[in-house]
């Protein structure tokens, strides 16, 4: 089995981070003392699942197939490491990611992303690749600090455990203001396929593609901004692996995204690889 290096709990100021260029600048919030740690027992996992349910079902209207009311629970949760950011003063979870390591993915029978895409082109990467998923931040803390804190912990995780790539499904709302249903993500895909598409050997296919009429949507004449988190991934060197899949439960278009450590811009390499030769 995988033996992951110990992960340290740390506290940090939400206004300070070397990842500040990942997200577009926004007005500075009141400083919040954040505690970043990995869920240590079921009670903490339940806190994470309640936050996910509040965001995905309560805000986004997702239809969650969950065995526990008020919680977003699926079959992959028990195999994942759950990263959580807490408001240190109030002791509540305000942001989360979950990570599925290579060994745990084998035990789970595959990645969550395998359900949405044919990932056969990534076979050679699986022993060195971690899957990210279920990221969300409480509505009151979306000024960037929580996401940046999560990214700092992910950087440390990748370095300590000598993992070489991150993969996941990055969601785009099907409805954009002023556009027909599904036109927003179709335009985003048409834009990104010209600028951030991975090489052919890594390109994957969705199991359920967007409706066929959206395939001919042109990106010319109207730029549609990808969600801020996707913009952050792309700034850090991530590549889009192919056309989005349609997730009917979440009513989103999910882009397959891969971030390889070798593709990181120099400033991010210095951050991810700091101390690796010590």
Residue pairs with C-beta under 8 A, 6 or more apart in sequence:
1 103
2 101
2 102
2 103
2 104
2 161
4 81
4 101
4 160
4 161
5 160
5 161
7 37
7 38
7 153
7 156
7 157
7 160
8 156
9 35
9 36
9 37
10 35
10 36
10 37
10 153
11 33
11 34
11 35
11 36
11 88
12 33
12 34
12 36
12 149
12 152
13 31
13 33
13 34
14 29
14 31
14 32
14 33
14 34
14 145
14 146
14 148
14 149
15 28
15 29
15 31
15 145
17 145
17 148
17 149
17 151
17 152
18 152
18 271
19 148
19 151
19 152
19 155
19 271
20 144
20 148
21 235
21 267
22 147
22 148
22 151
22 232
22 235
22 236
23 144
23 147
23 148
23 228
23 229
23 231
23 232
24 228
24 231
26 143
26 144
27 143
28 143
29 141
29 143
29 145
32 87
32 88
32 89
32 141
32 145
33 87
33 88
33 89
34 85
34 86
34 87
34 88
34 94
34 145
34 146
34 149
35 85
35 86
35 87
35 88
36 83
36 84
36 85
36 86
36 149
36 150
36 152
36 153
37 83
37 84
37 86
38 81
38 82
38 83
38 84
38 153
39 45
39 47
39 48
39 81
39 82
39 83
39 84
44 82
44 84
44 93
45 77
45 82
46 71
47 84
47 92
47 93
48 82
48 84
48 93
48 96
48 98
49 68
49 71
49 72
49 73
49 77
50 70
50 71
50 93
51 93
51 94
51 95
51 96
51 136
51 138
52 71
52 72
52 96
52 134
52 136
53 64
53 66
53 70
53 71
53 72
54 138
55 136
55 137
55 138
55 139
56 62
56 64
56 72
56 136
56 250
57 63
57 64
57 72
59 139
60 173
60 250
60 251
60 252
61 251
62 249
62 250
62 251
63 249
63 250
64 72
64 249
65 74
65 249
66 72
66 73
66 74
67 73
72 134
74 112
75 108
76 98
76 100
76 108
76 112
76 133
77 98
79 100
79 104
79 105
79 107
79 108
80 98
80 99
80 100
80 104
80 133
81 98
81 99
81 100
81 101
81 157
82 96
82 97
82 98
82 99
83 96
83 97
83 98
83 99
83 150
83 153
83 154
83 157
84 93
84 95
84 96
85 93
85 94
85 95
85 96
85 146
85 149
85 150
86 92
86 93
86 94
87 94
87 141
93 138
94 137
94 138
94 140
94 141
94 146
95 135
95 136
95 137
95 138
95 141
95 146
95 147
95 149
95 150
96 134
96 135
96 136
96 150
97 132
97 133
97 134
97 135
97 150
97 154
98 132
98 133
98 134
99 130
99 131
99 132
99 154
99 157
100 108
100 111
100 112
100 130
100 131
100 133
101 130
101 161
101 163
102 126
102 127
102 128
102 129
102 130
102 163
105 111
105 126
105 131
111 119
111 131
111 167
112 131
112 133
112 169
113 119
113 131
113 133
113 167
113 168
113 169
113 256
115 207
116 169
116 206
116 207
116 208
116 245
116 247
116 254
116 256
117 169
117 204
117 205
117 206
117 207
117 241
117 242
117 245
117 256
118 204
118 205
118 207
119 167
119 204
119 256
120 204
121 201
121 202
121 203
121 204
121 241
122 129
122 167
122 202
122 204
122 241
122 258
125 164
125 165
125 167
125 258
128 162
128 163
128 164
128 165
129 163
129 164
129 165
129 166
129 167
130 157
130 158
130 163
130 165
130 166
130 167
131 166
131 167
131 168
132 154
132 166
132 167
132 168
133 168
133 169
135 147
135 150
135 229
137 146
137 147
138 146
147 229
147 232
151 232
154 166
155 271
155 272
157 163
158 166
158 261
158 272
159 272
159 273
159 274
159 275
159 276
163 261
164 260
164 261
164 262
165 258
165 259
165 260
165 261
166 258
166 259
167 241
167 256
167 257
167 258
167 259
168 256
168 257
169 245
169 247
169 254
169 255
169 256
169 257
170 227
170 229
170 230
170 233
170 254
170 255
170 256
170 257
171 227
171 247
171 250
171 252
171 253
171 254
171 255
172 184
172 185
172 188
172 226
172 227
172 230
172 244
172 252
172 253
172 254
172 255
173 184
173 185
173 227
173 251
173 252
174 181
174 182
174 184
174 185
174 246
174 251
174 252
174 253
175 181
175 184
175 251
176 183
176 184
176 185
176 224
179 187
179 224
182 210
182 211
182 214
182 253
183 214
183 217
184 224
185 210
185 214
185 244
185 252
185 253
185 255
186 210
186 214
186 215
186 217
186 253
187 217
187 218
187 219
187 222
187 223
187 224
188 224
188 225
188 226
188 230
188 253
188 255
189 210
189 240
189 243
189 244
189 253
189 255
190 217
190 218
190 219
191 219
191 223
191 224
191 226
192 226
192 234
192 240
192 255
193 240
193 243
194 219
196 234
196 238
196 239
196 240
197 203
197 239
197 240
197 242
198 239
198 240
198 241
198 242
198 258
202 239
202 241
202 258
203 241
203 242
204 241
204 242
204 256
205 242
205 243
206 242
206 243
206 244
206 245
206 246
206 256
207 245
208 245
208 246
208 247
208 248
209 215
209 243
209 244
209 245
209 246
210 243
210 244
210 245
210 246
210 253
211 246
225 231
226 234
230 255
230 257
233 257
233 259
235 265
236 259
236 264
236 265
236 268
237 259
237 260
237 263
237 264
237 265
237 268
238 257
238 258
238 259
238 263
239 257
239 258
239 259
239 260
239 263
240 255
240 256
240 257
241 256
241 257
241 258
242 256
244 253
244 254
244 255
244 256
245 253
245 254
245 256
246 252
246 253
246 254
247 253
247 254
261 269
261 272
261 273
264 272
